[in-house]
Amino acid sequence: MISIIKRPILTEKITALQDRRQYAFEVDLDANKIDIVRAVEKKFRVTVTNVRTLRVKGKSKTQLTRGGRFEGRTRTWKKALVTLKEGDKIDYLENV
């Protein structure tokens, strides 16, 4: 259960959503919504009311060098958008 939440996502858009008690996390690709709810509630001691998940597909990358052309891909990962109960709040720096 510890490895379900990999890291919080701290972007400008997600920071604006924190006023509505919504937080985003990068989670394990195999985690389902029930696992995510249990992990967030256990780690941050809050009550989760809703979870939305999406898979972020990796992008193709190409780099041209003197040695030739290198092609690769960034990794595919899963994002979870978690909504908390009224009055609950997550402080990332407190729960490191």
Residue frames as qw, qx, qy, qz and C-alpha x, y, z in Angstrom:
[[0.000, 0.885, 0.466, 0.000, 0.00, 0.00, 0.00],
 [0.358, -0.708, 0.074, 0.604, 2.95, 2.33, 0.56],
 [0.318, -0.180, 0.550, 0.751, 3.99, 2.36, -3.07],
 [0.293, 0.679, 0.664, 0.113, 0.55, 3.31, -4.43],
 [0.073, 0.991, 0.087, -0.073, 1.11, 7.07, -4.05],
 [0.776, 0.211, 0.009, 0.595, 4.33, 8.00, -5.82],
 [0.296, -0.106, -0.113, 0.942, 4.32, 11.80, -5.52],
 [0.198, 0.758, 0.449, -0.430, 1.97, 14.79, -5.33],
 [0.438, 0.466, 0.404, 0.655, 1.50, 16.83, -8.49],
 [0.190, -0.724, -0.249, 0.615, 2.12, 20.51, -7.81],
 [0.320, 0.329, 0.439, 0.773, 1.25, 22.55, -10.87],
 [0.111, 0.002, 0.097, -0.989, -0.39, 25.95, -11.12],
 [0.550, -0.199, -0.483, -0.651, -3.68, 24.40, -12.22],
 [0.639, -0.290, -0.704, 0.111, -3.73, 21.83, -9.40],
 [0.258, -0.116, -0.463, 0.840, -2.82, 24.49, -6.84],
 [0.321, -0.113, -0.107, -0.934, -5.88, 26.49, -7.94],
 [0.656, -0.247, -0.606, -0.375, -8.06, 23.39, -7.39],
 [0.401, -0.077, -0.746, 0.526, -6.96, 23.11, -3.76],
 [0.257, -0.077, 0.231, -0.935, -9.51, 25.80, -2.87],
 [0.769, -0.051, -0.219, -0.599, -12.16, 23.22, -3.82],
 [0.673, -0.400, 0.590, -0.200, -10.41, 20.52, -1.72],
 [0.932, 0.362, 0.025, -0.014, -9.04, 18.69, -4.78],
 [0.319, -0.711, 0.590, 0.211, -5.51, 17.29, -4.83],
 [0.836, 0.466, -0.247, -0.150, -3.62, 15.37, -7.51],
 [0.577, -0.533, 0.614, 0.081, -1.15, 12.51, -7.12],
 [0.535, 0.432, -0.680, -0.256, 0.91, 10.34, -9.40],
 [0.777, -0.252, 0.472, -0.334, -0.08, 6.79, -8.52],
 [0.366, -0.220, 0.875, 0.227, 0.92, 3.26, -9.48],
 [0.365, 0.160, -0.581, -0.710, -0.37, 2.12, -12.89],
 [0.380, -0.171, -0.901, -0.121, -2.02, -0.94, -11.37],
 [0.028, 0.200, 0.638, -0.743, -3.80, 0.93, -8.55],
 [0.110, -0.577, -0.688, -0.426, -7.59, 1.16, -8.65],
 [0.196, -0.654, -0.036, -0.730, -9.78, 3.82, -7.04],
 [0.790, -0.570, -0.184, -0.130, -10.37, 1.81, -3.87],
 [0.803, -0.095, -0.165, 0.565, -6.62, 1.35, -3.34],
 [0.267, 0.459, -0.021, 0.847, -6.05, 5.07, -3.91],
 [0.469, -0.698, -0.131, -0.525, -8.73, 6.05, -1.37],
 [0.862, -0.458, -0.170, 0.132, -7.26, 3.75, 1.28],
 [0.702, 0.089, -0.106, 0.699, -3.70, 4.98, 0.66],
 [0.065, 0.565, 0.014, 0.822, -4.60, 8.70, 0.81],
 [0.611, -0.671, -0.144, -0.396, -6.75, 8.28, 3.92],
 [0.881, -0.336, -0.164, 0.290, -4.03, 6.31, 5.70],
 [0.616, 0.186, -0.066, 0.763, -1.13, 8.58, 4.74],
 [0.068, 0.379, -0.008, 0.923, -2.75, 12.00, 5.26],
 [0.083, -0.352, -0.777, 0.516, -5.49, 11.13, 7.81],
 [0.324, 0.196, -0.061, -0.923, -8.31, 12.71, 5.78],
 [0.566, 0.346, 0.714, -0.222, -11.66, 11.50, 4.39],
 [0.032, -0.151, 0.633, 0.759, -11.87, 11.09, 0.62],
 [0.553, 0.410, 0.435, -0.580, -15.26, 11.67, -1.05],
 [0.769, 0.611, 0.105, -0.156, -14.38, 11.22, -4.74],
 [0.467, -0.447, 0.588, 0.487, -11.51, 9.92, -6.90],
 [0.710, 0.678, 0.024, -0.188, -11.01, 10.46, -10.62],
 [0.618, -0.389, 0.542, 0.416, -8.17, 8.71, -12.43],
 [0.666, 0.725, -0.058, -0.166, -6.58, 9.02, -15.85],
 [0.822, -0.114, 0.312, 0.464, -3.65, 7.48, -17.66],
 [0.145, 0.892, -0.229, -0.363, -1.19, 9.97, -19.13],
 [0.920, 0.307, 0.154, 0.189, 0.28, 8.38, -22.24],
 [0.540, -0.501, 0.295, 0.609, 4.01, 8.78, -22.82],
 [0.439, 0.843, -0.062, -0.305, 5.19, 10.98, -25.69],
 [0.868, 0.265, 0.126, 0.400, 7.57, 10.07, -28.50],
 [0.205, -0.900, 0.216, 0.319, 10.87, 11.94, -28.35],
 [0.829, 0.420, 0.079, 0.361, 13.56, 12.31, -31.03],
 [0.326, -0.849, 0.227, 0.349, 17.04, 13.73, -30.59],
 [0.762, 0.607, -0.056, 0.220, 19.41, 14.46, -33.47],
 [0.506, -0.751, 0.324, 0.273, 23.12, 14.28, -32.66],
 [0.214, 0.687, -0.627, -0.300, 26.37, 13.87, -34.52],
 [0.238, -0.210, 0.948, -0.015, 26.25, 10.17, -33.77],
 [0.140, -0.247, -0.859, -0.427, 22.86, 9.83, -35.39],
 [0.485, -0.364, -0.151, -0.781, 19.23, 9.95, -34.48],
 [0.078, -0.035, -0.904, 0.420, 17.96, 8.66, -31.14],
 [0.518, -0.348, -0.353, -0.697, 14.31, 7.85, -30.69],
 [0.189, -0.077, -0.865, 0.458, 12.60, 7.04, -27.46],
 [0.404, -0.608, -0.503, -0.463, 9.50, 7.48, -25.37],
 [0.203, -0.385, 0.513, -0.740, 8.65, 9.05, -22.05],
 [0.062, -0.110, -0.973, 0.194, 6.92, 6.73, -19.65],
 [0.442, -0.484, -0.486, -0.578, 3.17, 6.27, -19.29],
 [0.129, 0.000, -0.711, 0.691, 1.87, 7.14, -15.82],
 [0.278, -0.610, -0.712, -0.208, -1.39, 7.40, -13.91],
 [0.017, -0.258, 0.241, -0.935, -2.84, 10.52, -12.29],
 [0.287, -0.550, -0.781, 0.078, -5.46, 10.53, -9.53],
 [0.110, -0.419, 0.030, -0.901, -7.53, 13.62, -8.70],
 [0.369, -0.348, -0.806, 0.304, -8.81, 13.25, -5.13],
 [0.268, -0.603, -0.112, -0.743, -11.63, 15.29, -3.57],
 [0.264, -0.022, -0.774, 0.576, -11.71, 15.58, 0.23],
 [0.265, -0.692, -0.670, 0.052, -14.53, 16.00, 2.73],
 [0.054, -0.866, -0.084, -0.490, -15.50, 19.52, 3.77],
 [0.510, -0.826, 0.200, -0.136, -12.99, 20.83, 6.30],
 [0.880, -0.206, 0.268, 0.334, -10.19, 18.39, 5.44],
 [0.292, 0.913, -0.277, -0.066, -6.91, 19.64, 4.03],
 [0.931, 0.007, 0.013, 0.364, -3.56, 18.14, 2.97],
 [0.082, -0.936, 0.323, 0.110, -0.32, 19.87, 3.89],
 [0.878, 0.385, -0.251, 0.132, 2.41, 18.30, 1.76],
 [0.267, 0.640, -0.538, 0.479, 5.32, 19.66, 3.79],
 [0.570, -0.472, 0.449, -0.501, 3.93, 18.32, 7.07],
 [0.919, -0.032, 0.350, -0.182, 3.55, 14.72, 5.82],
 [0.422, 0.696, -0.557, -0.165, 6.85, 14.18, 4.02]]
